[in-house]
Amino acid sequence: MLRPSNNIPAVYLCRDIVDFRRGINGLAILVEDSMSLNPFSEQLFIFCNRKRDKLRILYWERNGFCLWQKHLEKEKFKWPRKADDEVITLTGQQLNWLLDGYDIMRMQAHKTLNYSTVL
């Protein structure tokens, strides 16, 4: 299982909904242009789609960008859209809570789903 470390110094969450037709380059441009951050820094940049059932993490690793995605089968990510800032700073622990389904503003989790097959 691949998961971000809880010790990441800063994680930047884009509060606004993002069109997931954007690939790595489009998200990197969004980081630099709209979020006014450096996409080549060693931080993680988090984005959510309109349905809030998909989340993407963009980060620079030594010599290229990496893109990680999680797709929820039933629930929705508890996206902090009503925050005052356009960019929200999280810790690595808060990011993992968000990935686990917690509403990081209220600390409530999604239900755990157990499947035996995808068919």
Sequence and secondary structure as in RCSB ss.txt:
>XXXX:A:sequence
MLRPSNNIPAVYLCRDIVDFRRGINGLAILVEDSMSLNPFSEQLFIFCNRKRDKLRILYWERNGFCLWQKHLEKE
KFKWPRKADDEVITLTGQQLNWLLDGYDIMRMQAHKTLNYSTVL
>XXXX:A:secstr
     TT S EEEE S   TT  HHHHHHHHHHTS   TTSSSEEEEE TTSSEEEEEEEETTEEEEEEEE SS 
     TT SSSEEEE HHHHHHHHTT  TTT         S   
